[in-house]
Amino acid sequence: MFDKQTIEQLEQYLTLLESDLVFRASLDDSDSSKKVREFLEGVVALSSRLSIEETKLTRTPSFEVCRPGNESGVIFAGLPMGHEFSSFILALIQVSGRAPKIEEHLIQSIKAIETKLNFETYVSLTCHNCPDVVQTLNILAILNPNITHTMIEGSMYQDEVDRKKIMAVPAVFLNDESFTNGRITIEEILEKIVGAAALEDLSDKEIFDVLVVGGGPAGSSAAIYAARKGINTGMVVDTFGGQVMETLGIENMIGTPYTEGPQLMRQVEDHVKEYQVDIMKGQNAKKIEKKELIEVTLESGQMLQAKSVVLSTGARWRNINVPGEKEFKNKGVAYCPHCDGPLFAGKNVAVIGGGNSGIEAAIDLAGLVKHVYVLEFLPELKADEVLQRKLKSLSNVTVITNAATQSINGDDQVESLTYQSRLDDSVHTLDVEGAFILIGLVPNTEWLKGSIELTDRGEIITDAHGMTNVPGIFAAGDCTDSAYKQIIISMGSGATAALGAFDYLIRQ
């Protein structure tokens, strides 16, 4: 089951185990169980600290990672391969005794939970967002015996996926009730469970020389460049990584022929942590004011002060704002083909958007679904020619240009999509069970209106040094009026803004 490279990686990770472990496995004679048995036997053969013990769990096939004679509450139902292989490795290391790398106030909040919580996360092995959620919930189970978490591989438990009408992953259930869909941080999980008490108390923070708002490529670059100047640097982030966490293949990062968004941003976060940067996670800014100092008020009600600020709040997927889009989100309306595509195997789907993102999605989906309809508002596709050539070679793709989407229809989930032809105003309906919306980005700057000068598209206007119209407030990345929105450009603009902020400080 494992190739030579995977075996070598496994052997290296298994040397980090701090205690013996046993896989409590629930197996039978089914083909699925045979695959799980082969997987476990392959892992056990690599270390004398591992063993298998057959038992009966809620699902078959599944297995729990435990210390001998104990239960951990960390269960894998199905094969933790693909992107979930990292979740499996981390579970081994952490269940064996190595402490998770999270802030102490979060550890104490988790340990204080007295309610019995049974989390279940449905995943697809191609989903690059799922591992973060799986790993986060595993940490809760490891730290608190009142909590259990089961990763459920959707393809192996298709009957459950169909019965629960799961059309987007990761899909998290708590005590058999839907809890959340999509990416969620440990701070957000705790806030949903125990309230704002899980948030870090920021009242004793010193005045920052540079406060970075946002944790994507631009914000990370700004923090590194500021910290390297030896000045007091802080970062306010909701989820570290930003929009890049939704990006799978990255092939234009100079010096790195191929990487993936989550992998890149984990490396970037590790790089930031090499410096004295105060990272405040799970926080969103809602107001900024320039007084004697610059005051940033957070949604939690707390306030931070700084001598200069770098705004790097990034952007998010643009909505088409038609009836049905909001109502059927995660019920057929999706934004990530890599995460949710496998759930539409054998079905008809629509991709709205003819730019690079839309055509890349259509190409990927064509290998999974029955038929793909690409709807583009303009008379022609906007994607790069190489992508268009690939699209034209696919027999199960239909491109419809001059198409204005009118509505996404259905009862409990998506059943069809209606569009109007911009050529003759005729109205058409497509029988589809999924609608993937990829029409570009919109900056996360609504909270800045009235405080900072913005373009009519909501982008922050900056000068050559990254400064806004307010002295001491800088901006970088996709939230600005930069001509091109690219990861490497965001990183460069973050460096520019940090250097601009440093020059501003030494002139005060």
N, C-alpha and C positions, 0 to 999 in steps of 0.2 A: 504493500500500500504506500510505503514511503520511498522516495527516491534518495539517492546518496546524499545530496545536499541537505534534505530535510532531516535525515538521520544524524548528520553531523551537527546540525543546529540543535536538535533535540538533546543529544548527548551533552552539549555544552550547557544547555539550560538545566538539565537534570542534576548537574553538579552543584547547582544552587539550592537544592532541596535541604531544608533544615531538620527534617524528620522523615520517618517512614510514612508511606501513603498506601491506602488500599482503594481500589475502584470497586465500590459496591454496585454490581451490575445486574440489571433486570433484563434477561435475554430469553429467547425461545428459538425455535427452529426456522423462523422466517428469514427471507433474504436480507431484510433490513437488520435483523439481529446478527446475522452472520457478518455483515459489514462492520458493525460496531464491535463485535468480538475480535475480528481481525485487527481492527484499529487498536484496541486495548492491548491485545497480546503483543502487537508490534512495539508499543510503547514500553510495556513491562519488560520486554526482552532487553531493553537498553539500560536498565538500572536494577540493582539488587534491592533498592529501597522501595520498589513498587510491587504490588500484588493485586490479584483479582479475587473478589469474593462474590459469589452469586447470591442474589436475594430477590425480593419482590418489591418493586416500586410502583408508583401510580401509573407510569407509562412503560411500555415495553416496545422497542428497546430504549433503555436509558441507563445512566450510571451516575453515582454520586462520588465526588472526590473527598475522601476522609482520611483522618489519622486513624490508625487501628483502634477499634473499640469506641470510636466517637462518630457523631454525625456532624457534617459541616453545613448542610443546607444548600450546598452548591451542586446542582444537578444539570447534566447535559442529556437531553432527549434527542437522539439522533447523532449524526457525525459532526463534531466540531472541526470541520476542515475549512478550506477557503479562507475568507477573512476571519472566521471564528477560531482559527488555529491559535492565534495570539491570545484569545480569551482562555482557551484551554491551558496554555503554557502558564499564563499569569495565575490561573486558579491553582495549579499545582504548587507554584512557588509560594503563594500567599496562604493557602491552606496548610502548607508544611510549616508555617511559622513566620515567614518574612512579612513585616508590617507594610501595609499599603501606603503609598506615598500621597497622603492627603493631609490637609491642615488639622491641627489638634482640635480646634473647636468643632470641626465636622465629626471627628472620631467620637468626641464626647456626646454630641447630639445623637449619633447613631446608637451608641451604647445605652443611652437613656431611654430609648423606645421600649415600652413595656407591652405594647399590643402585638398580637400574633399577626404577622404579615407574610402572605404567600404570594410572591411575585412570579409571573410567567412571561417570558419574552419570546414571541414568534419572530424568527429571523429567516432570511435567505442567505445562503453562503456567498452570494455575489454582492451583498450589501456592505458598503464600506462605512456606513453609519452605525450599523448594528453592534459591532464589537464594543464601541464605547459605552453603549447602554448596558450590554451584557456584563462588561467588566465592572461598571459602576454598581450594578445591583448585586453582583457577586461579592463586592466589598461589604455591602450592607449585611449579607448573610454571614460572611466570615467574622465580622465584628460583633454581631448580635445573635444569640441563639434563638431569639424570638422570630427571626426572619429567615425565610427560605427563598431561593431563586432557581428557577428552571429555565434554561435555554432550550427552545423547541425549534428544531429544524423544520421549516414549513413544508418542504418537499417530502419529507418522511412522514409527516402528519397532515397530509393534504385534507383528510376528512375533517379534522378540527378546524383547519383554515377555512374550508367551505362552510362548515356549520356556523362558525363565528363571523362569517362574511368579512374576513380580513383581506383587505386590498391594498395595504401599505405596511411596510416594515421599517424599523422595528415596531411591533405592536405589543404593548405591555399591559398585562392584566394583573390586578391586585385582588386577591380573594375572589376570583372568578368574575370580577367586574372590570370593564375596560378602564384603564388608568391613564394611558397616554399613548400617542403615536409619534414616531419620529425621534429626533435627537432630544435628549434631556440631560442636564447636568446633575451631579450629586446634590448641588445646592438647591436646584429646582425640585428634585425629588423630595428632599427633606422639607422644603417649604410647603409642598402639597400635603405632607404627612403631619408635620409638627408645627408648621407656621414659621413666622419670621424669626423665631428664636434661633433657627439654624444659621442665620446670617452672622457674619463676623461683625463685632463691635468696632467701629472705625473712629470712635470719639477721641481716642488718644493719639491719633495720627499727627505727626509733625507737619509743618508746612513743606510742601514739595517744591523743589526747584523746577522740575518738569513733571507734570501729570499727564500721562497718555490715556486717552479715553478710547478703548477699542483694542482687541487682541488678535487682529488678523495680521497679514504680512506687513502692512504699513505700520501698525502700532508696535509690532514686535521689533521691527527695524529701528523705529524711533526710540524705543526703550533701550535697546542695545547701544545705539550711538550716544544717547544721553548718559547712560550709566558709565560708559567708557571715558566720559569727561570727568568722572569723579563727583558728580552732583547728585543730590537726593532725588531719586526717580521713582515714580509710582505708576501703576497701570490699573485702570478700572475696566474690567472685562465681564461680559455676560458669559459667553462660552469662548474659551481660548481657541483660536484658529479661524474664526469667521467663516465667510462664504467658501473659502478654500476647502473646508471640511466636506463640502458637497461635491467636490471635484474628484473624479476618479483618475484617469490618465493625464499626466502632465508631461509633455514632451518638448517644451520650449524653455525650460529652466536651464540657463546657460551653464555648461559644465556638468549637467546631470541629464543624460539622454532620456531617462524615464523615471518618474516617481508618481506617487499618488497623494492626493490632498491630505488625508489624515496622517500619512507617514511623514510628509513634509512638515506639517505643522507640529507634530510631536517633536521632530528634530529642532524646529525653530523654538518651541517652548523650552526644551532642554538648553538651548543656546542662551535664551533670555535668563534662565535660572543660574547660569554661570556667573552672572553679575548681581550686584546688590540692587535688585529691582523689587519693590514691594508690590506683588501681584494680588489684587483684590478681586476674587472671582464671584460670579453670581450677582453682580451689581450692574444696574443700568442707570445712566445719567438722564435726568429729565429737565435740567435747567442749568444755565451758565451765566454768570454775571461778572463784569469787570468792575471791581471796587479798588480799594488800596491794594488788595490781592485779588486773584481770580477765584471765585467761589463756584464749585460744581456741586449741585444738589442731586442726590440720587433718589431713585424711586422708593428706596427703603426709608426715606426721610432724613438720612444722614447727609452730612455736608463735608466736603474736602476743600482745602485751600492750597493754592499753588501760586508761584511767581510767574509761571508760564504753563500753557496747556497745549497739547497736540491732539487734535480731534481726528480720529481714524476709525469712524464708526461703520465704514464699509457700505455695502448695498445688499439687497435681497431680491429674490425673484419677483418680477413684475406680474401682477394679476391682470387678467383680461376683463374682469368686472362684468361678467354676464350672469344671468340667472342660472343657478345650478353649480357654479364654481365653488362657492363657499359651502353650500349645502352638502355637496358630494366630495368634499376634501377627505382623503383617505377612504373614500367609498367608490373609488374609480377615478377621481381627479388626483393626479400625481404630478410631481415636479422632478423626480429622480428616477430615470429609467434603469440605472444600475441597481438601485435598491429594490424597486417595486416591479421591474420588468418580469421576473420569473413568475410572479403571481398572476400574470395575464397570458400564460402559455396556452396556445391554441385558440386565443380569442382575437377579436377585431379591436384595434385601438386607433385613436387619432393622436397625432402630434401637432400641436398648434405652435407654429413658428418655423420660419425657413432660414434662420441664421445658422451659424456653426453649431450652436448648442442643440437646436432643433433637429438638424440633419444628422448629427452624431447620434442623437437619441433614436431617430428613425432607423438608422443602420443597425444599431445594437438591438433594438426591439424586433427587427425583421427576422433575426435568427431565433426568436423565441415565440412570437405570436403568429396567428393565422394570417392577418393582413394589417398593414399600416397605411393610414390615410394621413398625408402631410398637408396641412392647411396653412397657406401663406397669404397675408393680407395684400401684399404688393403684387405687381404683374409678374415678378420673377423671384426666384430664390436668392437669398443674400449670402449663402454659405460659400466657402472657398471652393474653387473649381474641382479640386481633388476629391472633396467630399461629395459634390454633386455627381461626379463620374461614378463613384462607388454606389451612390443611391440609385442611379439609373440602371445599374447592372442587376438590381434585385427585382425578382419577378413578383414579389408579394407586397410591393409598395406602390401607392397611387398618390401622385402630387396634384394638389388642387390649388391654383393661384387665384388671385383676386377674390379670395374667400374671407368674408367677414363673419366670424363666429357670432351667432345670435343667442344660443342657449345650450346648456348641457342638461339632458333630461333623464328622468327615471323616477322610481318610487323609493326604494330603500338604497339603491345604488345606481351607478351610471348605466343607462340602457341605450342612449342615442345622443347624437349631437346635431344641432341644426345650424346651418350657415346660409348666408345670402351671397349670391354672386354679385360682384361689383360691376360686372359687365352688362347684365340685363336685369338686375334686381330679383331674379328668380330665387326661390327659397328651396333648400334641399335638406334632407335628413339622412344621416349616416347611422347605421346600426352598429354601435361600438359599445364595449363594456369598460373602456378606459380612455381617459383624455389626459395626455401629458402636455403640460403648458410650459413652454420655453421661449419666451418673447423678450428676454433681456432683463436688465436690472434696474432698480430704483434706489437712490441713496437713502440711507437711514438718518435723515436730517430733520424730520418734522419737528422735533423738540427744539431746534435751533432757530425757527422762524421768529423774527423780531429781535434776535440777539446778534446774529452774524449775517453778513451779506451773502445771499444765495442767488443762483441763476433761476430762471423761470422753470427749470427742471429740478430745482431743489438741491443743486450741487453747490458746495462751498467754494467761493471765489478766493483764490490765493495768488500771491505774487511769486517772484522767482525764488524767494527764500522760504516759501511755504506759509507766509503769514497771511492772515485774514485782514479784514478792514479794522479789526480791533487789536491794538498793540498787545503783544504778549500771547495772543491766541493764534495758534498755527493749525494747519490741517494737512492731511496726507491720504493718498489712496483713492479708492473708488467713490468715496463720499465727496470728492472735490471735482472741480471743472477740468481735470486733466483730459487731454484729448483721447487717450486710449486707456482702457481698463484691462490691465494685465498684472499678473502676480509680481513679475520682476519690476515693472514700473512702480507698483505700489511700494515695494521694498525700497526702491530708490527715492521715492518721494518721502517715505518715512525718515530716511537718513537726512534728506534735505531739511525737513521740518525740524528735526532734532538739532542739527547744526545751526539752523536759523534761530532756534530758541536759545541755544547756548550763546550765540553772538548777541542776542537781545539782552540776555541776563548780564553779560559782562559790561554792557554799555549803560546799565541802569545806575 
